[in-house]
Amino acid sequence: MIGGFLGLLAILGSFSWADSEIVEVKHRGLVDLKPFVCQDITRSSLISRVCYDESTRSMLVQLSGTYYGFCAIPDQVVAEFLDAPSMGKFFKAKIGGIERSGLYDCAHRAPGHS
């Protein structure tokens, strides 16, 4: 019995939840996080997670439990966002906040999809 439990723990320990994580993105639907690199944010009262897919230049930002998608966002802007003294102020000023007319609004395509 203990051997079976330890075997199960070993299997679960080698499994990466991020590889199979699918999240609901506002105005976009379900998005698989497999191609994204995600970072949990603990220093912002507004932003709790940022996920970025460099190959498609798509970024997901989790605000108060809700994910929002952004497209055609350059790597440098993401790096500046993650390093900003105030991520919330940077997000609102340089990324456009959650307004659908923001600078990096995805308009007609969902992040993580072609």
C-alpha positions in Angstrom: 0.0 0.0 0.0 2.8 2.5 0.9 4.7 1.5 -2.2 1.7 2.4 -4.4 1.2 5.7 -2.6 4.9 6.6 -3.1 4.7 5.6 -6.7 1.7 7.9 -7.2 3.6 10.8 -5.5 6.5 10.2 -7.8 4.3 10.4 -10.8 2.5 13.5 -9.6 5.9 15.1 -8.6 7.1 14.7 -12.2 3.9 16.1 -13.7 3.8 19.9 -14.4 0.4 21.4 -13.9 1.3 24.4 -16.0 1.7 22.1 -19.0 -2.0 21.3 -18.9 -3.4 24.5 -17.4 -6.3 26.1 -19.3 -7.7 29.4 -18.2 -10.7 31.5 -19.1 -9.7 34.8 -20.7 -12.1 37.7 -20.7 -13.5 38.4 -24.2 -11.5 35.4 -25.6 -12.6 32.2 -24.0 -10.4 29.2 -23.0 -6.6 29.5 -23.5 -4.1 26.7 -23.0 -1.1 28.0 -21.0 1.3 25.4 -22.4 3.1 27.8 -24.7 3.2 30.6 -22.1 5.8 31.3 -19.4 3.9 32.4 -16.3 5.1 34.3 -13.3 3.1 34.7 -10.1 3.2 38.3 -8.9 3.3 39.0 -5.2 4.3 42.7 -5.1 1.2 44.2 -6.8 -2.2 44.7 -5.3 -3.7 44.7 -8.8 -1.8 42.1 -10.7 -1.5 38.5 -9.5 0.0 36.7 -12.5 1.6 37.4 -15.9 2.0 34.9 -18.7 3.9 35.6 -21.9 4.3 33.6 -25.1 7.3 35.0 -26.8 6.6 33.2 -30.1 3.2 34.9 -30.6 4.0 38.0 -28.5 0.8 37.3 -26.5 0.5 38.2 -22.9 -2.1 37.2 -20.3 -2.5 39.3 -17.1 -4.6 38.1 -14.1 -6.3 40.8 -12.3 -8.5 40.0 -9.3 -8.9 36.4 -10.5 -9.8 37.3 -14.1 -7.4 36.9 -17.0 -7.1 39.5 -19.7 -5.3 39.0 -23.1 -2.9 41.3 -24.9 -1.4 40.8 -28.4 1.6 42.0 -30.4 3.3 43.1 -27.2 7.1 43.3 -27.5 9.4 41.4 -25.2 10.9 44.6 -24.0 7.6 46.0 -22.9 6.9 42.8 -20.9 10.3 43.0 -19.3 9.8 46.7 -18.4 6.3 45.8 -17.0 7.7 43.0 -14.8 10.5 45.4 -13.5 8.3 48.5 -13.1 8.3 50.1 -9.6 4.5 50.1 -9.8 3.2 47.4 -12.1 -0.4 48.7 -11.9 0.6 52.2 -13.0 2.8 50.8 -15.8 0.0 48.5 -16.9 -2.5 51.4 -17.1 -0.1 53.8 -18.8 1.9 51.7 -21.2 -0.2 48.6 -21.9 -3.6 50.3 -21.9 -5.2 48.7 -18.9 -8.2 46.4 -19.5 -9.9 48.8 -22.0 -10.8 47.0 -25.2 -9.3 49.9 -27.2 -5.9 49.6 -25.3 -2.6 49.7 -27.2 -2.2 45.9 -27.2 -5.8 44.9 -27.4 -6.1 41.6 -29.3 -9.1 42.8 -31.3 -9.7 39.8 -33.6 -7.5 37.1 -32.3 -7.1 35.2 -29.0 -3.8 35.0 -27.3 -2.3 31.5 -27.7 -4.2 30.9 -30.9 -3.1 31.4 -34.5 
